[in-house]
Amino acid sequence: MDSERGHAPHHIGVWLARLVVGAVFLINVGCALSFLARPDRHAAAFEVGGVPGLALVRGLGVLFLMWNATYPLVILQPDRSRAIFAVILVQQVIGLAGEIWIWLGLPAGHAALRATGLRFILFDGVGFLGMVGAFWLLEVRRKARRI
């Protein structure tokens, strides 16, 4: 117990944040590395091909790595990285909203692209809900510690 306030030092919110943010991070980085190393395996899912298609898929891999650069600090110290965690949530909302917007605008006849978009929407939606829940628990803990 934390002798100063009487709270358990490893609150469930801290561990939930580590678990959820860590899981999203690992899946994103795994996807990024796969896009970078084997873009030929993913090009058809984006309905692209040739050298431009391979470059596009690799570019997505780079973007995934850039997007996830902030995650390790939140994984290590979620209760002390509140602002960065909030930025991650905003990024997740932007990504999810953009994916939904793109998906809704796809015309008929693009089954592979629709399926790929739906996978991104589902993963990012579930990730967002999990991270919001963890962030909320951390906020509850932070407010309780101030009392």
C-alpha positions, 0 to 999 in steps of 0.5 A: 500500500502507498503509505502516503494515501492508503492506495494500492500502488499498482492500481488496475488502471495502470495494468489495464493501460499497459495491457491494452496500449501494449497489445495495440502497440505490438499488433501495430508494430507487427503490422508495420514490420510486415508491411515493410518486409513483405509488401507483396503480401499486402498489396492486393488487400489495398488493390495496388500493384507493381513498384508503386504498390510496394512503395505504398504498402511500405509507406504505410508501414513507416506511418504505422511506426511513426504513429506508434512512437509515443506508445512505449512511454505510456506502456512504461508509465501510463499514470505519469504519461497522461498528456501523451496518452490523451494524444494517442486517444486523439490519434486513434479517433482521427484514424478511426474516423478517417477509416470509416469515412474512406470505407463509406466512400468506397464504390461497389466492386472493391471487395478486397479494399472494403474487407481491408478497411473493415478490419482496420475499423474493427481493430481501431474501434476495439483498441480505442474503446479499450484505451478509453476505458484504461484512461478513464480508470487512470483518471479515477485513480488520479482524482482519488489520490488528490482527495 
